[in-house]
Amino acid sequence: MADLVKELISGVVDSVLKEILKKTTGRATTKRKKRKTRSASTTAAARKPASTARKTAATTRKPARKQVSKRRTAAGRSRQRRS
């Protein structure tokens, strides 16, 4: 009788462990990287001679584009649901 109970309990524990471990396998967390700051001596402004540092009409920058929210793809939504 004790053998039967022990076998039943070990079977339940095994199945629960398999269920828990099944969800976590194959999913590696991404590592966030900090943005590296450059020293002042290596930046483009430091390398330019004083005469070419002023802007001309050709080198003026366009204003940044307005940001538009993008809809998630089906795969992206599925991936979000799983996590």
RAHU-V460178 format. One record per backbone hydrogen bond with DSSP energy under -0.5 kcal/mol. NH is the residue of the N-H (numbers start at 1). CO is the residue of the C=O. Records with the same first field share a line. If there is no record, write none. Layout:
BEGIN
NH->CO ; CO
END
This chain:
BEGIN
5->1
6->2
7->3
8->4
9->5
10->6
11->7
12->8
13->9
14->10
15->11
16->12
17->13
18->14
19->15
20->16
21->17
22->18
23->19 ; 20
24->20
25->21
27->24
28->26
32->30
42->39
43->39 ; 40
47->43
48->44
52->49
53->49 ; 50
59->56
60->57
77->73
78->74
79->75
80->76
81->77
82->78
83->79
END
